[in-house]
Amino acid sequence: MTLANQADLHPEHPGMKAARRWLAGGAKKLLIDGNWVEAQSGRTIEVLNPATEEELARIAEGDKADVDAAVAAARRAFDAPEWKGISPHARTRVLLAIADAVERHKDELSALETLDNGMPTWFSGAAVNMCIDAIRYYAGWPSKILGTTNPTDASNFIYTLREPVGVCGQINPWNVPLLLVALKIAPPLACGNTVVLKPSELASLTSLRIAELAQETGLLPPGVLNVVTGYGQTVGAAISEHPGIDKVSFTGSTAVGRSILLASAGNFKRVTLELGGKSPNIIFPDADMDKAIAAAVNGFTRNSGQICSTGSRLFVHESIHDEVAQEISRIAGGLKVGSPFDADTKLGPVISATQRQRIMGYVDSGNQDGASLMTGGCTLGERGYYVAPTVFSGVTNRMKIAREEIFGPVVAIIPFKDEDDAVFQGNDSTYGLAAGIWTRDIGRAHKVARAIRAGRVWINTFGETDPVMPFGGFKQSGIGREFGIDSIMAYTETKSVQVRF
């Protein structure tokens, strides 16, 4: 397998001119208290295009002092009547206006995401649409956040209120920023909270641009939305331990999630953690094999495998293991790897040289442990962080490539004997984020779905996302859920009130 022609890495995507104009506007600043400001240190971070390894932009390198300023602004905004006192219908109008602004700039945002993250434009275009859908979904919630009246004796009246948590520190990864910025902004604002957002230093551009669009609506009071870019060990750590932050939501690795949980204990912050995964995707012999195989390939190559719920452990019944492995290898080996702006590219680059090196370390481990490398297992090209889609078959569930999250286009195909064995092996993991089940037997499908310990289970599909569907993990895949009503619960507190007549 070789890298597809890289002669034209920047063809005229419909949003490219607008993206270039925005990038030409100089180093990107922090949003604090309604103003775009430089980091107090004056330092900036170089942002590289993962397809070319060339500088794309510079962003402000915030640190603890900038987080302090953002938290103070968010606290003032949370307590101010301009935000705290508005009606739920007004919050709906705010979110709808933001969604409309994102939609007007969807091509620009798609181009920026592809430049910044390396994802193919077919995926970044879909991510923009998911972002818009998520914001509009949560725009419908402010007038539906209800309390209760509770039965008691005639001399009493007891009721409950659901009130906003307060200042929310939101820490995002680099893999799908467009979707995740919506998830970290829309639910807390719908509930009346204020936000301090930290995007990943590796992919901050679309988060900053959406924050600009939100400010340009003129409907957000100063300090309601703040964005502090910078490194995890400085900005992320400051948010995690800050006594002025009431809740932290983090999406990323299990190791970092553990450190955030420890840091949050200082003032007993509310914490939501969506962490790593090693998701089992199970193909039974009676499955619609064409659909199952196509979805399995997409499940580990989409976004170059850089998705927490990727189907990186593919369990195939032993009677069809070899046949399925051969077909998956054939399809994966034929996918185009190349410029993420080419319409027929299926895999763009991974995010960084460090991530590419990490992925190749797992490939070496698979070879050393005796798995059968069927295709891929190599880097591609002289520039850009490209990794070939890689298929290992005959893997045992004890091998490192079956135990640890790789976060790259690598799949481990594991044989199983029967339904019980599939469930046992599927659950034999420290993770429990997602799972897939492929069978025509609806009884088996529901039985296995109930037995698998995962926060999201797909039956005869894999990887679909809908804002109504809660997402989060069992075990070391996290704490709490996001999407759906679960996000509303996460960003509100219950207050009980008793009146004695």
Secondary structure, DSSP 8 states (H G I E B T S, - for coil): ------S-SS---TTHHHHHHHHTT-SB-EEETTEEE--TT--EEEEEETTTTEEEEEEE---HHHHHHHHHHHHHHHHSHHHHTS-HHHHHHHHHHHHHHHHHTHHHHHHHHHHHH---HHHHHHHHHHHHHHHHHHHTSGGG---EEE---TTEEEEEEEEE--EEEEE--SSSHHHHHHHHHHHHHHTT-EEEEE--TTS-HHHHHHHHHHHHTS-S-TTSEEE----IIIIIHHHHH-TT--EEEEES-HHHHHHHHHHHTTTT-EEEEE-----EEEE-TTS-HHHHHHHHHHHHHGGGG--TT---EEEEETTTHHHHHHHHHHHHHTS-BS-TTSTT-SB---S-HHHHHHHHHHHHHHHHTT-EEEE--SEESSSS-EE--EEEES--TTSHHHHS---SSEEEEEEE-SHHHHHHHHH-SSEESEEEEE-S-HHHHHHHHHHS--SEEEES--S---TTS-B--EETTEES-BSHHHHHHHTEEEEEEEEE-
